[in-house]
Amino acid sequence: MREIEFDEVVKAVRNIIVHCGTDLPQDAYDALSKAMEEEKSEVSREVLRQILENADIAKSEKRPLCQDTGLAVFFVKVGDEVKVKGGLLRDAINEGTKQGYTDAYLRASTCEPFSRANLKDKIGYNLPAIIHFDIVAGDKIDIEYAAKGGGSENVSRATVLPPAAGKEGVLKYVKEVISQAGPNPCPPITVGVGIGGTFEKAAISSKHALFRELGSVNPDPEMAELEALMMIEINKLGIGAMGMGGIKTALGVHIEANPCHIASLPVSVNVQCHSSRHTHIVI
């Protein structure tokens, strides 16, 4: 059994949060650069240029990429032969989240659902983190992190379609969600689509799909074909960068599909803004 010190996890989580707050991942930067080159609308091309300039300034001056520094979302794979020494893994991730958001002067966005009272003075900056755990073979802890802003989360949706809806029904639903979202999630966006499983499994899968590297191809040929079709149809909507019109509404569409009950077809759409702040580390 391999042991990892509690403070080692705290430090690692703290560091990735600080880094992601100011440094746009290379896959997102490259996708935005490609979108700017291919965009036909002069106005949207200028918007994309400004987005990239903002990313350059944020990186060089170590300033937040966006005023909405998001909620901390983690997908964590825990090896069955590893143990955190000195405390619980969940507590270590939460402490690292607290330190990261505090040390990088990132906005505290967690509040009570109805009073809207900020919780930074009660439980700490942006706590509790949203953590999805999975137990896997091995002696390592695999951590995927993303900062999820309110604008993109607010337009995310989930439903359960009748099985007869098939691929056409899924495509129609995804287009409807993105069309209704319009400029609100700060496009160009990444679209995560969860298909199958149960209602909650589809929702979690659509969130996790956002973590996949932009430009990568789905290993399932059927899903890769559906992703390409969704990308074409979404970009036909003409929303464009920050809603200014154009052919680049989405930077990527990522699908995660799961087996489901014979009587249902769950579908979830989770959207990420152009400031797709995510990273992946292994301890």
VMD Tcl script that draws the C-alpha trace (Angstrom):
set ca {
  {0.00 0.00 0.00}
  {1.47 3.31 -1.11}
  {1.01 6.28 1.22}
  {0.70 9.89 0.10}
  {0.96 12.69 2.61}
  {-2.17 14.78 3.15}
  {-0.21 17.99 2.60}
  {1.14 16.72 -0.72}
  {-2.39 16.48 -2.07}
  {-3.28 19.89 -0.64}
  {-0.27 21.50 -2.33}
  {-0.93 19.82 -5.67}
  {-4.58 20.91 -5.73}
  {-3.70 24.43 -4.62}
  {-1.12 24.75 -7.41}
  {-3.38 23.60 -10.24}
  {-6.10 26.02 -9.16}
  {-3.66 28.94 -9.08}
  {-2.29 27.93 -12.49}
  {-5.69 27.46 -14.15}
  {-6.92 30.79 -12.87}
  {-4.48 32.66 -15.09}
  {-3.13 30.26 -17.74}
  {-5.54 29.10 -20.45}
  {-4.80 25.47 -21.38}
  {-2.95 25.01 -24.66}
  {-5.75 23.01 -26.26}
  {-8.25 25.81 -25.63}
  {-5.80 28.49 -26.83}
  {-5.06 26.55 -30.01}
  {-8.78 25.96 -30.68}
  {-9.50 29.67 -30.29}
  {-6.61 30.55 -32.61}
  {-7.92 28.14 -35.23}
  {-11.43 29.57 -34.84}
  {-10.09 33.08 -35.41}
  {-8.33 31.98 -38.59}
  {-11.44 30.27 -39.97}
  {-14.11 32.75 -38.83}
  {-15.75 34.59 -41.75}
  {-17.37 37.36 -39.71}
  {-15.03 40.31 -39.30}
  {-16.70 41.33 -36.03}
  {-16.43 37.86 -34.49}
  {-12.86 37.52 -35.72}
  {-12.01 40.70 -33.81}
  {-13.78 39.35 -30.72}
  {-11.69 36.18 -30.92}
  {-8.54 38.27 -31.29}
  {-9.45 40.12 -28.10}
  {-10.17 36.86 -26.28}
  {-6.72 35.59 -27.20}
  {-5.13 38.91 -26.22}
  {-6.89 38.65 -22.86}
  {-5.45 35.16 -22.40}
  {-1.95 36.45 -23.19}
  {-2.27 39.30 -20.68}
  {-3.68 37.00 -17.99}
  {-0.77 34.60 -18.42}
  {1.98 37.25 -18.50}
  {0.61 39.33 -15.64}
  {-0.79 36.39 -13.63}
  {-4.27 37.88 -13.49}
  {-7.53 35.89 -13.60}
  {-8.70 35.00 -17.10}
  {-12.25 36.01 -16.17}
  {-13.99 37.71 -13.25}
  {-16.07 34.53 -12.89}
  {-13.42 32.20 -11.52}
  {-15.96 29.40 -11.28}
  {-16.67 26.61 -8.85}
  {-14.02 23.94 -8.43}
  {-15.05 20.67 -10.08}
  {-12.95 17.52 -9.73}
  {-13.05 14.03 -11.20}
  {-10.76 11.88 -9.06}
  {-9.65 8.31 -9.73}
  {-8.26 6.71 -6.58}
  {-6.05 3.65 -6.86}
  {-7.06 0.72 -4.66}
  {-3.47 0.48 -3.41}
  {-3.01 4.08 -2.29}
  {-3.84 5.78 0.99}
  {-3.73 9.41 2.06}
  {-1.75 9.67 5.28}
  {-2.84 12.28 7.81}
  {-6.43 12.87 6.74}
  {-9.17 12.18 4.23}
  {-8.65 12.70 0.50}
  {-11.85 14.76 0.30}
  {-10.59 17.06 3.04}
  {-7.24 17.46 1.29}
  {-8.93 18.46 -1.98}
  {-11.16 20.95 -0.17}
  {-8.22 22.46 1.69}
  {-6.25 22.75 -1.55}
  {-9.26 24.42 -3.15}
  {-9.52 26.91 -0.29}
  {-5.83 27.75 -0.48}
  {-5.80 28.00 -4.26}
  {-8.72 30.40 -4.48}
  {-7.41 32.47 -1.58}
  {-3.75 32.64 -2.64}
  {-4.58 33.51 -6.26}
  {-7.13 36.16 -5.20}
  {-9.86 34.37 -7.16}
  {-13.47 35.32 -6.56}
  {-15.39 33.47 -3.85}
  {-18.57 32.33 -5.61}
  {-20.13 29.71 -3.34}
  {-23.29 30.85 -1.59}
  {-26.37 29.51 0.14}
  {-29.03 28.67 -2.46}
  {-31.85 30.93 -1.22}
  {-30.41 33.66 1.01}
  {-27.49 33.98 -1.48}
  {-25.20 34.62 1.49}
  {-21.57 34.04 0.52}
  {-19.98 31.12 2.38}
  {-16.36 32.28 2.29}
  {-16.38 33.27 5.97}
  {-18.27 30.16 7.10}
  {-16.53 27.30 5.33}
  {-13.88 28.97 3.16}
  {-13.44 30.23 -0.39}
  {-15.42 28.20 -2.93}
  {-16.13 25.30 -0.60}
  {-17.21 22.62 -0.74}
  {-15.59 21.61 -4.00}
  {-17.65 19.45 -6.36}
  {-15.86 16.09 -6.31}
  {-16.66 12.92 -8.26}
  {-14.70 9.89 -7.01}
  {-13.98 6.59 -8.73}
  {-12.00 3.62 -7.42}
  {-9.55 2.10 -9.92}
  {-6.65 -0.33 -9.85}
  {-3.20 1.00 -8.95}
  {-1.34 3.13 -6.43}
  {-1.89 6.62 -7.80}
  {-4.42 9.43 -7.45}
  {-5.54 10.84 -10.80}
  {-7.11 14.31 -10.51}
  {-8.95 16.21 -13.24}
  {-9.88 19.78 -12.36}
  {-11.95 22.48 -14.03}
  {-13.25 25.89 -12.98}
  {-16.93 25.98 -13.94}
  {-18.45 29.42 -14.36}
  {-22.07 30.33 -13.73}
  {-22.83 31.66 -17.20}
  {-22.10 28.34 -18.90}
  {-23.59 26.20 -16.14}
  {-26.85 28.16 -16.21}
  {-27.62 27.10 -19.78}
  {-26.83 23.40 -19.25}
  {-29.80 21.04 -19.44}
  {-30.82 17.39 -19.03}
  {-33.84 15.36 -20.07}
  {-35.01 11.81 -20.72}
  {-36.12 11.19 -24.28}
  {-38.26 8.26 -25.46}
  {-36.03 5.53 -26.96}
  {-37.66 6.02 -30.35}
  {-36.16 9.51 -30.52}
  {-32.82 7.94 -31.43}
  {-29.86 9.91 -32.73}
  {-32.09 12.41 -34.50}
  {-33.88 13.20 -31.25}
  {-30.60 13.63 -29.39}
  {-29.24 15.93 -32.10}
  {-32.43 17.98 -32.09}
  {-32.31 18.35 -28.29}
  {-28.65 19.42 -28.27}
  {-29.34 22.04 -30.95}
  {-32.34 23.36 -29.01}
  {-30.29 23.73 -25.83}
  {-27.48 25.61 -27.57}
  {-29.91 27.75 -29.58}
  {-31.76 28.79 -26.42}
  {-28.44 29.50 -24.69}
  {-27.46 31.99 -27.38}
  {-24.64 34.32 -26.24}
  {-25.15 33.69 -22.51}
  {-22.41 31.03 -22.03}
  {-19.77 33.29 -23.67}
  {-19.13 31.40 -26.92}
  {-17.26 29.94 -28.63}
  {-18.13 27.06 -26.33}
  {-17.23 23.47 -25.65}
  {-20.31 21.24 -25.59}
  {-20.33 18.13 -23.42}
  {-23.06 15.60 -24.18}
  {-23.94 12.69 -21.92}
  {-26.04 9.96 -23.50}
  {-27.53 6.96 -21.74}
  {-27.14 5.65 -18.23}
  {-29.69 7.24 -15.92}
  {-30.74 10.88 -15.51}
  {-27.88 11.64 -13.10}
  {-25.34 9.50 -14.99}
  {-26.03 11.42 -18.20}
  {-25.57 14.73 -16.37}
  {-22.26 13.69 -14.80}
  {-21.05 12.25 -18.12}
  {-21.82 15.50 -19.94}
  {-19.78 17.42 -17.35}
  {-16.86 15.00 -17.57}
  {-16.91 15.18 -21.38}
  {-15.81 18.83 -21.11}
  {-12.47 17.69 -19.67}
  {-11.45 15.93 -22.88}
  {-8.78 17.70 -24.89}
  {-10.15 19.97 -27.59}
  {-9.30 18.61 -31.02}
  {-9.26 14.99 -29.85}
  {-11.37 12.36 -31.59}
  {-13.85 10.12 -29.79}
  {-12.48 6.55 -29.74}
  {-15.94 5.23 -30.60}
  {-16.42 5.72 -34.38}
  {-20.20 6.04 -34.02}
  {-19.87 8.75 -31.37}
  {-17.09 10.47 -33.35}
  {-19.44 10.71 -36.33}
  {-22.25 12.07 -34.15}
  {-19.89 14.64 -32.58}
  {-18.89 15.88 -36.03}
  {-22.53 16.19 -37.07}
  {-23.45 18.06 -33.87}
  {-20.52 20.43 -34.40}
  {-21.72 21.26 -37.91}
  {-25.32 21.80 -36.82}
  {-24.38 23.94 -33.80}
  {-22.12 26.16 -35.87}
  {-24.93 26.58 -38.41}
  {-26.88 28.40 -35.68}
  {-24.77 31.48 -36.40}
  {-24.42 32.60 -32.77}
  {-20.68 33.20 -33.11}
  {-18.12 34.55 -30.67}
  {-19.85 36.27 -27.73}
  {-23.08 36.20 -29.77}
  {-21.74 38.49 -32.50}
  {-22.64 36.10 -35.32}
  {-20.43 33.89 -37.42}
  {-19.55 30.27 -38.05}
  {-17.65 29.50 -34.84}
  {-20.17 29.01 -32.05}
  {-18.56 25.79 -30.76}
  {-14.90 24.84 -30.47}
  {-15.73 21.20 -29.86}
  {-18.47 18.69 -29.10}
  {-17.57 15.81 -26.80}
  {-19.87 12.85 -26.16}
  {-19.78 10.27 -23.39}
  {-22.23 7.43 -23.99}
  {-23.40 4.78 -21.49}
  {-25.71 1.76 -21.59}
  {-29.22 2.66 -20.49}
  {-32.60 1.13 -19.59}
  {-34.59 -0.23 -22.53}
  {-37.44 2.17 -21.72}
  {-35.49 5.45 -21.65}
  {-32.88 7.57 -23.40}
  {-31.34 10.08 -20.96}
  {-29.51 13.02 -22.53}
  {-27.61 15.86 -20.88}
  {-25.89 18.90 -22.36}
  {-23.23 20.67 -20.31}
  {-21.64 23.81 -21.71}
  {-18.25 25.37 -21.05}
  {-17.37 28.94 -21.99}
  {-14.44 29.99 -24.20}
  {-12.31 30.28 -21.05}
  {-12.11 26.51 -20.66}
  {-9.92 26.28 -17.57}
  {-9.05 22.64 -16.93}
  {-6.06 20.48 -16.13}
  {-5.06 16.94 -15.19}
  {-2.44 15.70 -12.72}
  {-1.39 12.34 -11.30}
  {0.05 12.02 -7.80}
}
mol new
graphics top color blue
foreach p $ca { graphics top sphere $p radius 0.5 }
foreach p [lrange $ca 0 end-1] q [lrange $ca 1 end] { graphics top cylinder $p $q radius 0.2 }
display resetview
